[in-house]
Amino acid sequence: MVSTLDEKNARRVVGMMAEQIGRGGIAKLMVITGLSRNTIMRGQAELAEREDPVPPHRVRVPGGGRPPLEKKRPS
């Protein structure tokens, strides 16, 4: 199910599941989902915050992700 979600929702769902499992939940879900510890913890932090750092119509914050290839390798 997690593989069908976008990045933002996947980390939040897995973060919520880790909270429900309790101790060792992050480690278990790391193995099951392939997400990193930092990603799961970021999902937990996003759920705990009152204000969403990522706008609703976006998956990443503005400027997030890889830079364009032209920027990376000037010609």
N, CA, C, O and CB atoms as a CASP TS submission, in Angstrom:
PFRMAT TS
TARGET T0000
AUTHOR 0000-0000-0000
METHOD Language model
MODEL 1
PARENT N/A
ATOM      1  N   MET     1       0.818  -1.188   0.000  1.00  0.00           N
ATOM      2  CA  MET     1       0.000   0.000   0.000  1.00  0.00           C
ATOM      3  C   MET     1       0.864   1.256   0.000  1.00  0.00           C
ATOM      4  O   MET     1       0.540   2.216  -0.699  1.00  0.00           O
ATOM      5  CB  MET     1      -0.932  -0.004   1.196  1.00  0.00           C
ATOM      6  N   VAL     2       1.944   1.275   0.756  1.00  0.00           N
ATOM      7  CA  VAL     2       2.793   2.457   0.861  1.00  0.00           C
ATOM      8  C   VAL     2       3.404   2.815  -0.490  1.00  0.00           C
ATOM      9  O   VAL     2       3.598   3.994  -0.784  1.00  0.00           O
ATOM     10  CB  VAL     2       3.895   2.228   1.895  1.00  0.00           C
ATOM     11  N   SER     3       3.706   1.831  -1.300  1.00  0.00           N
ATOM     12  CA  SER     3       4.336   2.095  -2.592  1.00  0.00           C
ATOM     13  C   SER     3       3.419   2.842  -3.553  1.00  0.00           C
ATOM     14  O   SER     3       3.895   3.414  -4.534  1.00  0.00           O
ATOM     15  CB  SER     3       4.774   0.797  -3.222  1.00  0.00           C
ATOM     16  N   THR     4       2.123   2.849  -3.293  1.00  0.00           N
ATOM     17  CA  THR     4       1.193   3.558  -4.167  1.00  0.00           C
ATOM     18  C   THR     4       1.025   5.026  -3.778  1.00  0.00           C
ATOM     19  O   THR     4       0.412   5.791  -4.523  1.00  0.00           O
ATOM     20  CB  THR     4      -0.152   2.871  -4.148  1.00  0.00           C
ATOM     21  N   LEU     5       1.559   5.428  -2.627  1.00  0.00           N
ATOM     22  CA  LEU     5       1.416   6.798  -2.140  1.00  0.00           C
ATOM     23  C   LEU     5       2.549   7.678  -2.651  1.00  0.00           C
ATOM     24  O   LEU     5       3.616   7.182  -3.014  1.00  0.00           O
ATOM     25  CB  LEU     5       1.379   6.820  -0.610  1.00  0.00           C
ATOM     26  N   ASP     6       2.311   8.995  -2.677  1.00  0.00           N
ATOM     27  CA  ASP     6       3.394   9.912  -3.010  1.00  0.00           C
ATOM     28  C   ASP     6       4.313  10.040  -1.782  1.00  0.00           C
ATOM     29  O   ASP     6       4.003   9.516  -0.713  1.00  0.00           O
ATOM     30  CB  ASP     6       2.832  11.315  -3.452  1.00  0.00           C
ATOM     31  N   GLU     7       5.439  10.737  -1.946  1.00  0.00           N
ATOM     32  CA  GLU     7       6.454  10.811  -0.895  1.00  0.00           C
ATOM     33  C   GLU     7       5.911  11.352   0.421  1.00  0.00           C
ATOM     34  O   GLU     7       6.153  10.782   1.485  1.00  0.00           O
ATOM     35  CB  GLU     7       7.599  11.672  -1.353  1.00  0.00           C
ATOM     36  N   LYS     8       5.179  12.452   0.340  1.00  0.00           N
ATOM     37  CA  LYS     8       4.671  13.111   1.543  1.00  0.00           C
ATOM     38  C   LYS     8       3.733  12.194   2.322  1.00  0.00           C
ATOM     39  O   LYS     8       3.883  12.026   3.532  1.00  0.00           O
ATOM     40  CB  LYS     8       3.949  14.409   1.174  1.00  0.00           C
ATOM     41  N   ASN     9       2.773  11.608   1.631  1.00  0.00           N
ATOM     42  CA  ASN     9       1.806  10.754   2.315  1.00  0.00           C
ATOM     43  C   ASN     9       2.427   9.446   2.782  1.00  0.00           C
ATOM     44  O   ASN     9       2.037   8.917   3.823  1.00  0.00           O
ATOM     45  CB  ASN     9       0.632  10.466   1.405  1.00  0.00           C
ATOM     46  N   ALA    10       3.375   8.921   2.040  1.00  0.00           N
ATOM     47  CA  ALA    10       4.033   7.673   2.452  1.00  0.00           C
ATOM     48  C   ALA    10       4.781   7.860   3.767  1.00  0.00           C
ATOM     49  O   ALA    10       4.657   7.034   4.671  1.00  0.00           O
ATOM     50  CB  ALA    10       5.004   7.187   1.358  1.00  0.00           C
ATOM     51  N   ARG    11       5.560   8.943   3.885  1.00  0.00           N
ATOM     52  CA  ARG    11       6.318   9.137   5.122  1.00  0.00           C
ATOM     53  C   ARG    11       5.395   9.410   6.295  1.00  0.00           C
ATOM     54  O   ARG    11       5.701   9.031   7.425  1.00  0.00           O
ATOM     55  CB  ARG    11       7.312  10.284   4.965  1.00  0.00           C
ATOM     56  N   ARG    12       4.258  10.067   6.040  1.00  0.00           N
ATOM     57  CA  ARG    12       3.314  10.334   7.129  1.00  0.00           C
ATOM     58  C   ARG    12       2.585   9.071   7.568  1.00  0.00           C
ATOM     59  O   ARG    12       2.396   8.849   8.764  1.00  0.00           O
ATOM     60  CB  ARG    12       2.302  11.390   6.702  1.00  0.00           C
ATOM     61  N   VAL    13       2.179   8.252   6.623  1.00  0.00           N
ATOM     62  CA  VAL    13       1.492   6.995   6.968  1.00  0.00           C
ATOM     63  C   VAL    13       2.443   6.073   7.738  1.00  0.00           C
ATOM     64  O   VAL    13       2.064   5.491   8.755  1.00  0.00           O
ATOM     65  CB  VAL    13       0.966   6.281   5.682  1.00  0.00           C
ATOM     66  N   VAL    14       3.672   5.944   7.250  1.00  0.00           N
ATOM     67  CA  VAL    14       4.639   5.075   7.924  1.00  0.00           C
ATOM     68  C   VAL    14       5.006   5.660   9.282  1.00  0.00           C
ATOM     69  O   VAL    14       5.196   4.912  10.240  1.00  0.00           O
ATOM     70  CB  VAL    14       5.907   4.886   7.057  1.00  0.00           C
ATOM     71  N   GLY    15       5.107   6.976   9.383  1.00  0.00           N
ATOM     72  CA  GLY    15       5.364   7.610  10.678  1.00  0.00           C
ATOM     73  C   GLY    15       4.261   7.321  11.671  1.00  0.00           C
ATOM     74  O   GLY    15       4.528   7.055  12.843  1.00  0.00           O
ATOM     75  N   MET    16       3.020   7.373  11.209  1.00  0.00           N
ATOM     76  CA  MET    16       1.881   7.069  12.073  1.00  0.00           C
ATOM     77  C   MET    16       1.901   5.596  12.498  1.00  0.00           C
ATOM     78  O   MET    16       1.620   5.270  13.651  1.00  0.00           O
ATOM     79  CB  MET    16       0.557   7.402  11.352  1.00  0.00           C
ATOM     80  N   MET    17       2.232   4.721  11.563  1.00  0.00           N
ATOM     81  CA  MET    17       2.289   3.294  11.882  1.00  0.00           C
ATOM     82  C   MET    17       3.390   3.015  12.903  1.00  0.00           C
ATOM     83  O   MET    17       3.208   2.189  13.798  1.00  0.00           O
ATOM     84  CB  MET    17       2.524   2.463  10.604  1.00  0.00           C
ATOM     85  N   ALA    18       4.535   3.701  12.778  1.00  0.00           N
ATOM     86  CA  ALA    18       5.636   3.522  13.728  1.00  0.00           C
ATOM     87  C   ALA    18       5.215   3.970  15.124  1.00  0.00           C
ATOM     88  O   ALA    18       5.580   3.344  16.119  1.00  0.00           O
ATOM     89  CB  ALA    18       6.882   4.306  13.269  1.00  0.00           C
ATOM     90  N   GLU    19       4.450   5.050  15.194  1.00  0.00           N
ATOM     91  CA  GLU    19       3.936   5.521  16.485  1.00  0.00           C
ATOM     92  C   GLU    19       3.014   4.475  17.110  1.00  0.00           C
ATOM     93  O   GLU    19       3.072   4.231  18.315  1.00  0.00           O
ATOM     94  CB  GLU    19       3.184   6.859  16.314  1.00  0.00           C
ATOM     95  N   GLN    20       2.167   3.862  16.290  1.00  0.00           N
ATOM     96  CA  GLN    20       1.229   2.865  16.800  1.00  0.00           C
ATOM     97  C   GLN    20       1.944   1.617  17.289  1.00  0.00           C
ATOM     98  O   GLN    20       1.534   1.018  18.284  1.00  0.00           O
ATOM     99  CB  GLN    20       0.223   2.494  15.727  1.00  0.00           C
ATOM    100  N   ILE    21       3.021   1.212  16.596  1.00  0.00           N
ATOM    101  CA  ILE    21       3.767   0.024  17.004  1.00  0.00           C
ATOM    102  C   ILE    21       4.486   0.275  18.319  1.00  0.00           C
ATOM    103  O   ILE    21       4.547  -0.605  19.178  1.00  0.00           O
ATOM    104  CB  ILE    21       4.771  -0.386  15.917  1.00  0.00           C
ATOM    105  N   GLY    22       5.031   1.477  18.476  1.00  0.00           N
ATOM    106  CA  GLY    22       5.759   1.799  19.697  1.00  0.00           C
ATOM    107  C   GLY    22       7.234   1.492  19.553  1.00  0.00           C
ATOM    108  O   GLY    22       7.809   1.656  18.477  1.00  0.00           O
ATOM    109  N   ARG    23       7.846   1.046  20.639  1.00  0.00           N
ATOM    110  CA  ARG    23       9.286   0.787  20.655  1.00  0.00           C
ATOM    111  C   ARG    23       9.672  -0.219  19.568  1.00  0.00           C
ATOM    112  O   ARG    23       9.094  -1.302  19.475  1.00  0.00           O
ATOM    113  CB  ARG    23       9.722   0.268  22.037  1.00  0.00           C
ATOM    114  N   GLY    24      10.653   0.155  18.753  1.00  0.00           N
ATOM    115  CA  GLY    24      11.116  -0.702  17.666  1.00  0.00           C
ATOM    116  C   GLY    24      10.314  -0.568  16.390  1.00  0.00           C
ATOM    117  O   GLY    24      10.604  -1.241  15.401  1.00  0.00           O
ATOM    118  N   GLY    25       9.314   0.289  16.398  1.00  0.00           N
ATOM    119  CA  GLY    25       8.447   0.445  15.230  1.00  0.00           C
ATOM    120  C   GLY    25       9.173   1.010  14.024  1.00  0.00           C
ATOM    121  O   GLY    25       8.945   0.578  12.894  1.00  0.00           O
ATOM    122  N   ILE    26      10.047   1.976  14.265  1.00  0.00           N
ATOM    123  CA  ILE    26      10.785   2.571  13.152  1.00  0.00           C
ATOM    124  C   ILE    26      11.684   1.535  12.502  1.00  0.00           C
ATOM    125  O   ILE    26      11.734   1.436  11.276  1.00  0.00           O
ATOM    126  CB  ILE    26      11.615   3.774  13.628  1.00  0.00           C
ATOM    127  N   ALA    27      12.392   0.763  13.314  1.00  0.00           N
ATOM    128  CA  ALA    27      13.308  -0.261  12.776  1.00  0.00           C
ATOM    129  C   ALA    27      12.547  -1.311  11.972  1.00  0.00           C
ATOM    130  O   ALA    27      12.999  -1.723  10.904  1.00  0.00           O
ATOM    131  CB  ALA    27      14.087  -0.943  13.919  1.00  0.00           C
ATOM    132  N   LYS    28      11.404  -1.739  12.476  1.00  0.00           N
ATOM    133  CA  LYS    28      10.606  -2.741  11.756  1.00  0.00           C
ATOM    134  C   LYS    28      10.122  -2.199  10.417  1.00  0.00           C
ATOM    135  O   LYS    28      10.199  -2.879   9.394  1.00  0.00           O
ATOM    136  CB  LYS    28       9.405  -3.183  12.607  1.00  0.00           C
ATOM    137  N   LEU    29       9.623  -0.968  10.436  1.00  0.00           N
ATOM    138  CA  LEU    29       9.083  -0.391   9.213  1.00  0.00           C
ATOM    139  C   LEU    29      10.174  -0.014   8.217  1.00  0.00           C
ATOM    140  O   LEU    29       9.916   0.047   7.015  1.00  0.00           O
ATOM    141  CB  LEU    29       8.254   0.824   9.543  1.00  0.00           C
ATOM    142  N   MET    30      11.384   0.240   8.699  1.00  0.00           N
ATOM    143  CA  MET    30      12.507   0.480   7.791  1.00  0.00           C
ATOM    144  C   MET    30      12.733  -0.759   6.924  1.00  0.00           C
ATOM    145  O   MET    30      12.935  -0.655   5.714  1.00  0.00           O
ATOM    146  CB  MET    30      13.799   0.840   8.586  1.00  0.00           C
ATOM    147  N   VAL    31      12.698  -1.918   7.555  1.00  0.00           N
ATOM    148  CA  VAL    31      12.921  -3.174   6.835  1.00  0.00           C
ATOM    149  C   VAL    31      11.767  -3.468   5.883  1.00  0.00           C
ATOM    150  O   VAL    31      11.985  -3.869   4.740  1.00  0.00           O
ATOM    151  CB  VAL    31      13.099  -4.336   7.824  1.00  0.00           C
ATOM    152  N   ILE    32      10.551  -3.270   6.352  1.00  0.00           N
ATOM    153  CA  ILE    32       9.370  -3.600   5.558  1.00  0.00           C
ATOM    154  C   ILE    32       9.205  -2.668   4.361  1.00  0.00           C
ATOM    155  O   ILE    32       8.943  -3.125   3.248  1.00  0.00           O
ATOM    156  CB  ILE    32       8.127  -3.544   6.428  1.00  0.00           C
ATOM    157  N   THR    33       9.359  -1.349   4.591  1.00  0.00           N
ATOM    158  CA  THR    33       9.060  -0.375   3.538  1.00  0.00           C
ATOM    159  C   THR    33      10.268   0.057   2.718  1.00  0.00           C
ATOM    160  O   THR    33      10.119   0.494   1.577  1.00  0.00           O
ATOM    161  CB  THR    33       8.437   0.829   4.144  1.00  0.00           C
ATOM    162  N   GLY    34      11.450  -0.060   3.284  1.00  0.00           N
ATOM    163  CA  GLY    34      12.644   0.415   2.594  1.00  0.00           C
ATOM    164  C   GLY    34      12.887   1.902   2.794  1.00  0.00           C
ATOM    165  O   GLY    34      13.832   2.452   2.229  1.00  0.00           O
ATOM    166  N   LEU    35      12.048   2.566   3.593  1.00  0.00           N
ATOM    167  CA  LEU    35      12.255   3.985   3.892  1.00  0.00           C
ATOM    168  C   LEU    35      13.342   4.130   4.944  1.00  0.00           C
ATOM    169  O   LEU    35      13.531   3.241   5.775  1.00  0.00           O
ATOM    170  CB  LEU    35      10.941   4.650   4.373  1.00  0.00           C
ATOM    171  N   SER    36      14.052   5.243   4.911  1.00  0.00           N
ATOM    172  CA  SER    36      15.119   5.462   5.880  1.00  0.00           C
ATOM    173  C   SER    36      14.545   5.901   7.225  1.00  0.00           C
ATOM    174  O   SER    36      13.401   6.346   7.322  1.00  0.00           O
ATOM    175  CB  SER    36      16.111   6.508   5.358  1.00  0.00           C
ATOM    176  N   ARG    37      15.372   5.763   8.251  1.00  0.00           N
ATOM    177  CA  ARG    37      14.979   6.191   9.603  1.00  0.00           C
ATOM    178  C   ARG    37      14.627   7.675   9.602  1.00  0.00           C
ATOM    179  O   ARG    37      13.636   8.083  10.207  1.00  0.00           O
ATOM    180  CB  ARG    37      16.114   5.909  10.625  1.00  0.00           C
ATOM    181  N   ASN    38      15.449   8.486   8.916  1.00  0.00           N
ATOM    182  CA  ASN    38      15.205   9.931   8.880  1.00  0.00           C
ATOM    183  C   ASN    38      13.868  10.262   8.213  1.00  0.00           C
ATOM    184  O   ASN    38      13.169  11.178   8.646  1.00  0.00           O
ATOM    185  CB  ASN    38      16.344  10.640   8.141  1.00  0.00           C
ATOM    186  N   THR    39      13.518   9.529   7.173  1.00  0.00           N
ATOM    187  CA  THR    39      12.251   9.771   6.477  1.00  0.00           C
ATOM    188  C   THR    39      11.073   9.452   7.382  1.00  0.00           C
ATOM    189  O   THR    39      10.101  10.206   7.426  1.00  0.00           O
ATOM    190  CB  THR    39      12.171   8.935   5.189  1.00  0.00           C
ATOM    191  N   ILE    40      11.149   8.347   8.101  1.00  0.00           N
ATOM    192  CA  ILE    40      10.060   7.960   9.000  1.00  0.00           C
ATOM    193  C   ILE    40       9.944   8.963  10.142  1.00  0.00           C
ATOM    194  O   ILE    40       8.839   9.350  10.521  1.00  0.00           O
ATOM    195  CB  ILE    40      10.287   6.534   9.555  1.00  0.00           C
ATOM    196  N   MET    41      11.073   9.381  10.688  1.00  0.00           N
ATOM    197  CA  MET    41      11.057  10.357  11.776  1.00  0.00           C
ATOM    198  C   MET    41      10.548  11.720  11.287  1.00  0.00           C
ATOM    199  O   MET    41       9.887  12.442  12.034  1.00  0.00           O
ATOM    200  CB  MET    41      12.465  10.501  12.383  1.00  0.00           C
ATOM    201  N   ARG    42      10.856  12.063  10.047  1.00  0.00           N
ATOM    202  CA  ARG    42      10.343  13.305   9.475  1.00  0.00           C
ATOM    203  C   ARG    42       8.826  13.241   9.337  1.00  0.00           C
ATOM    204  O   ARG    42       8.137  14.229   9.589  1.00  0.00           O
ATOM    205  CB  ARG    42      10.993  13.581   8.108  1.00  0.00           C
ATOM    206  N   GLY    43       8.302  12.080   8.936  1.00  0.00           N
ATOM    207  CA  GLY    43       6.856  11.892   8.860  1.00  0.00           C
ATOM    208  C   GLY    43       6.197  12.043  10.215  1.00  0.00           C
ATOM    209  O   GLY    43       5.123  12.634  10.324  1.00  0.00           O
ATOM    210  N   GLN    44       6.837  11.507  11.257  1.00  0.00           N
ATOM    211  CA  GLN    44       6.307  11.651  12.609  1.00  0.00           C
ATOM    212  C   GLN    44       6.302  13.122  13.030  1.00  0.00           C
ATOM    213  O   GLN    44       5.341  13.600  13.633  1.00  0.00           O
ATOM    214  CB  GLN    44       7.132  10.811  13.602  1.00  0.00           C
ATOM    215  N   ALA    45       7.379  13.829  12.707  1.00  0.00           N
ATOM    216  CA  ALA    45       7.464  15.244  13.066  1.00  0.00           C
ATOM    217  C   ALA    45       6.410  16.063  12.333  1.00  0.00           C
ATOM    218  O   ALA    45       5.810  16.968  12.914  1.00  0.00           O
ATOM    219  CB  ALA    45       8.859  15.788  12.756  1.00  0.00           C
ATOM    220  N   GLU    46       6.182  15.752  11.064  1.00  0.00           N
ATOM    221  CA  GLU    46       5.169  16.473  10.297  1.00  0.00           C
ATOM    222  C   GLU    46       3.780  16.247  10.879  1.00  0.00           C
ATOM    223  O   GLU    46       2.953  17.158  10.880  1.00  0.00           O
ATOM    224  CB  GLU    46       5.202  16.041   8.828  1.00  0.00           C
ATOM    225  N   LEU    47       3.519  15.050  11.369  1.00  0.00           N
ATOM    226  CA  LEU    47       2.214  14.775  11.966  1.00  0.00           C
ATOM    227  C   LEU    47       2.037  15.503  13.294  1.00  0.00           C
ATOM    228  O   LEU    47       0.921  15.874  13.658  1.00  0.00           O
ATOM    229  CB  LEU    47       2.034  13.276  12.169  1.00  0.00           C
ATOM    230  N   ALA    48       3.130  15.705  14.013  1.00  0.00           N
ATOM    231  CA  ALA    48       3.059  16.362  15.316  1.00  0.00           C
ATOM    232  C   ALA    48       2.907  17.880  15.189  1.00  0.00           C
ATOM    233  O   ALA    48       2.396  18.528  16.103  1.00  0.00           O
ATOM    234  CB  ALA    48       4.301  16.034  16.129  1.00  0.00           C
ATOM    235  N   GLU    49       3.349  18.453  14.061  1.00  0.00           N
ATOM    236  CA  GLU    49       3.264  19.901  13.868  1.00  0.00           C
ATOM    237  C   GLU    49       1.837  20.319  13.563  1.00  0.00           C
ATOM    238  O   GLU    49       1.068  19.573  12.958  1.00  0.00           O
ATOM    239  CB  GLU    49       4.196  20.353  12.738  1.00  0.00           C
ATOM    240  N   ARG    50       1.506  21.503  13.987  1.00  0.00           N
ATOM    241  CA  ARG    50       0.172  22.035  13.721  1.00  0.00           C
ATOM    242  C   ARG    50       0.069  22.552  12.295  1.00  0.00           C
ATOM    243  O   ARG    50      -0.966  22.398  11.647  1.00  0.00           O
ATOM    244  CB  ARG    50      -0.168  23.149  14.711  1.00  0.00           C
ATOM    245  N   GLU    51       1.139  23.165  11.808  1.00  0.00           N
ATOM    246  CA  GLU    51       1.132  23.747  10.473  1.00  0.00           C
ATOM    247  C   GLU    51       1.919  22.847   9.524  1.00  0.00           C
ATOM    248  O   GLU    51       2.991  22.353   9.873  1.00  0.00           O
ATOM    249  CB  GLU    51       1.725  25.181  10.490  1.00  0.00           C
ATOM    250  N   ASP    52       1.391  22.642   8.348  1.00  0.00           N
ATOM    251  CA  ASP    52       2.024  21.775   7.356  1.00  0.00           C
ATOM    252  C   ASP    52       3.159  22.519   6.667  1.00  0.00           C
ATOM    253  O   ASP    52       2.913  23.543   6.030  1.00  0.00           O
ATOM    254  CB  ASP    52       0.992  21.281   6.316  1.00  0.00           C
ATOM    255  N   PRO    53       4.426  22.025   6.778  1.00  0.00           N
ATOM    256  CA  PRO    53       5.537  22.707   6.113  1.00  0.00           C
ATOM    257  C   PRO    53       5.501  22.566   4.589  1.00  0.00           C
ATOM    258  O   PRO    53       6.104  23.366   3.874  1.00  0.00           O
ATOM    259  CB  PRO    53       6.848  22.170   6.636  1.00  0.00           C
ATOM    260  N   VAL    54       4.796  21.551   4.101  1.00  0.00           N
ATOM    261  CA  VAL    54       4.685  21.318   2.661  1.00  0.00           C
ATOM    262  C   VAL    54       3.299  21.769   2.212  1.00  0.00           C
ATOM    263  O   VAL    54       2.296  21.277   2.728  1.00  0.00           O
ATOM    264  CB  VAL    54       4.932  19.807   2.303  1.00  0.00           C
ATOM    265  N   PRO    55       3.227  22.693   1.261  1.00  0.00           N
ATOM    266  CA  PRO    55       1.910  23.134   0.791  1.00  0.00           C
ATOM    267  C   PRO    55       1.079  21.947   0.279  1.00  0.00           C
ATOM    268  O   PRO    55       1.642  20.980  -0.234  1.00  0.00           O
ATOM    269  CB  PRO    55       2.068  24.192  -0.324  1.00  0.00           C
ATOM    270  N   PRO    56      -0.246  22.011   0.412  1.00  0.00           N
ATOM    271  CA  PRO    56      -1.097  20.872   0.052  1.00  0.00           C
ATOM    272  C   PRO    56      -0.990  20.431  -1.408  1.00  0.00           C
ATOM    273  O   PRO    56      -1.178  19.249  -1.699  1.00  0.00           O
ATOM    274  CB  PRO    56      -2.516  21.211   0.347  1.00  0.00           C
ATOM    275  N   HIS    57      -0.697  21.333  -2.319  1.00  0.00           N
ATOM    276  CA  HIS    57      -0.639  20.968  -3.735  1.00  0.00           C
ATOM    277  C   HIS    57       0.748  20.489  -4.153  1.00  0.00           C
ATOM    278  O   HIS    57       0.975  20.222  -5.333  1.00  0.00           O
ATOM    279  CB  HIS    57      -1.048  22.151  -4.592  1.00  0.00           C
ATOM    280  N   ARG    58       1.683  20.374  -3.201  1.00  0.00           N
ATOM    281  CA  ARG    58       3.055  19.950  -3.512  1.00  0.00           C
ATOM    282  C   ARG    58       3.402  18.686  -2.750  1.00  0.00           C
ATOM    283  O   ARG    58       2.759  18.358  -1.753  1.00  0.00           O
ATOM    284  CB  ARG    58       4.063  21.065  -3.175  1.00  0.00           C
ATOM    285  N   VAL    59       4.431  17.966  -3.225  1.00  0.00           N
ATOM    286  CA  VAL    59       4.933  16.783  -2.541  1.00  0.00           C
ATOM    287  C   VAL    59       6.164  17.150  -1.717  1.00  0.00           C
ATOM    288  O   VAL    59       6.389  16.582  -0.649  1.00  0.00           O
ATOM    289  CB  VAL    59       5.267  15.663  -3.555  1.00  0.00           C
ATOM    290  N   ARG    60       6.951  18.086  -2.206  1.00  0.00           N
ATOM    291  CA  ARG    60       8.144  18.557  -1.508  1.00  0.00           C
ATOM    292  C   ARG    60       8.025  20.058  -1.266  1.00  0.00           C
ATOM    293  O   ARG    60       7.237  20.754  -1.907  1.00  0.00           O
ATOM    294  CB  ARG    60       9.431  18.229  -2.318  1.00  0.00           C
ATOM    295  N   VAL    61       8.836  20.534  -0.319  1.00  0.00           N
ATOM    296  CA  VAL    61       8.884  21.979  -0.104  1.00  0.00           C
ATOM    297  C   VAL    61       9.504  22.635  -1.334  1.00  0.00           C
ATOM    298  O   VAL    61      10.279  21.985  -2.035  1.00  0.00           O
ATOM    299  CB  VAL    61       9.694  22.333   1.187  1.00  0.00           C
ATOM    300  N   PRO    62       9.196  23.885  -1.619  1.00  0.00           N
ATOM    301  CA  PRO    62       9.798  24.550  -2.775  1.00  0.00           C
ATOM    302  C   PRO    62      11.322  24.512  -2.684  1.00  0.00           C
ATOM    303  O   PRO    62      11.899  24.824  -1.643  1.00  0.00           O
ATOM    304  CB  PRO    62       9.306  26.007  -2.877  1.00  0.00           C
ATOM    305  N   GLY    63      11.962  24.129  -3.778  1.00  0.00           N
ATOM    306  CA  GLY    63      13.419  24.018  -3.808  1.00  0.00           C
ATOM    307  C   GLY    63      13.937  22.650  -3.424  1.00  0.00           C
ATOM    308  O   GLY    63      15.140  22.402  -3.509  1.00  0.00           O
ATOM    309  N   GLY    64      13.057  21.755  -3.001  1.00  0.00           N
ATOM    310  CA  GLY    64      13.470  20.410  -2.610  1.00  0.00           C
ATOM    311  C   GLY    64      13.702  19.531  -3.821  1.00  0.00           C
ATOM    312  O   GLY    64      13.188  19.811  -4.904  1.00  0.00           O
ATOM    313  N   GLY    65      14.465  18.478  -3.646  1.00  0.00           N
ATOM    314  CA  GLY    65      14.730  17.550  -4.738  1.00  0.00           C
ATOM    315  C   GLY    65      16.067  17.818  -5.399  1.00  0.00           C
ATOM    316  O   GLY    65      16.828  18.678  -4.955  1.00  0.00           O
ATOM    317  N   ARG    66      16.345  17.094  -6.442  1.00  0.00           N
ATOM    318  CA  ARG    66      17.613  17.228  -7.151  1.00  0.00           C
ATOM    319  C   ARG    66      17.631  18.489  -8.003  1.00  0.00           C
ATOM    320  O   ARG    66      16.600  18.903  -8.534  1.00  0.00           O
ATOM    321  CB  ARG    66      17.870  16.001  -8.022  1.00  0.00           C
ATOM    322  N   PRO    67      18.813  19.099  -8.131  1.00  0.00           N
ATOM    323  CA  PRO    67      18.900  20.250  -9.034  1.00  0.00           C
ATOM    324  C   PRO    67      18.844  19.785 -10.487  1.00  0.00           C
ATOM    325  O   PRO    67      19.217  18.650 -10.781  1.00  0.00           O
ATOM    326  CB  PRO    67      20.198  21.051  -8.776  1.00  0.00           C
ATOM    327  N   PRO    68      18.386  20.641 -11.398  1.00  0.00           N
ATOM    328  CA  PRO    68      18.349  20.262 -12.808  1.00  0.00           C
ATOM    329  C   PRO    68      19.759  19.930 -13.312  1.00  0.00           C
ATOM    330  O   PRO    68      20.747  20.470 -12.814  1.00  0.00           O
ATOM    331  CB  PRO    68      17.728  21.397 -13.655  1.00  0.00           C
ATOM    332  N   LEU    69      19.838  19.052 -14.286  1.00  0.00           N
ATOM    333  CA  LEU    69      21.122  18.621 -14.812  1.00  0.00           C
ATOM    334  C   LEU    69      21.935  19.779 -15.352  1.00  0.00           C
ATOM    335  O   LEU    69      23.160  19.771 -15.236  1.00  0.00           O
ATOM    336  CB  LEU    69      20.921  17.593 -15.890  1.00  0.00           C
ATOM    337  N   GLU    70      21.284  20.782 -15.944  1.00  0.00           N
ATOM    338  CA  GLU    70      22.003  21.940 -16.472  1.00  0.00           C
ATOM    339  C   GLU    70      22.713  22.699 -15.372  1.00  0.00           C
ATOM    340  O   GLU    70      23.804  23.230 -15.581  1.00  0.00           O
ATOM    341  CB  GLU    70      21.052  22.866 -17.206  1.00  0.00           C
ATOM    342  N   LYS    71      22.096  22.753 -14.197  1.00  0.00           N
ATOM    343  CA  LYS    71      22.702  23.442 -13.079  1.00  0.00           C
ATOM    344  C   LYS    71      23.880  22.644 -12.525  1.00  0.00           C
ATOM    345  O   LYS    71      24.874  23.212 -12.073  1.00  0.00           O
ATOM    346  CB  LYS    71      21.666  23.694 -11.988  1.00  0.00           C
ATOM    347  N   LYS    72      23.756  21.353 -12.565  1.00  0.00           N
ATOM    348  CA  LYS    72      24.747  20.474 -11.991  1.00  0.00           C
ATOM    349  C   LYS    72      26.017  20.405 -12.865  1.00  0.00           C
ATOM    350  O   LYS    72      27.134  20.444 -12.349  1.00  0.00           O
ATOM    351  CB  LYS    72      24.152  19.082 -11.803  1.00  0.00           C
ATOM    352  N   ARG    73      25.835  20.305 -14.162  1.00  0.00           N
ATOM    353  CA  ARG    73      26.964  20.176 -15.084  1.00  0.00           C
ATOM    354  C   ARG    73      26.928  21.310 -16.112  1.00  0.00           C
ATOM    355  O   ARG    73      26.351  21.162 -17.189  1.00  0.00           O
ATOM    356  CB  ARG    73      26.938  18.794 -15.796  1.00  0.00           C
ATOM    357  N   PRO    74      27.548  22.440 -15.768  1.00  0.00           N
ATOM    358  CA  PRO    74      27.530  23.537 -16.752  1.00  0.00           C
ATOM    359  C   PRO    74      28.283  23.162 -18.022  1.00  0.00           C
ATOM    360  O   PRO    74      29.294  22.462 -17.965  1.00  0.00           O
ATOM    361  CB  PRO    74      28.140  24.809 -16.146  1.00  0.00           C
ATOM    362  N   SER    75      27.793  23.626 -19.163  1.00  0.00           N
ATOM    363  CA  SER    75      28.425  23.260 -20.431  1.00  0.00           C
ATOM    364  C   SER    75      29.359  24.323 -20.936  1.00  0.00           C
ATOM    365  O   SER    75      29.967  24.159 -21.994  1.00  0.00           O
ATOM    366  CB  SER    75      27.387  22.982 -21.469  1.00  0.00           C
TER
END
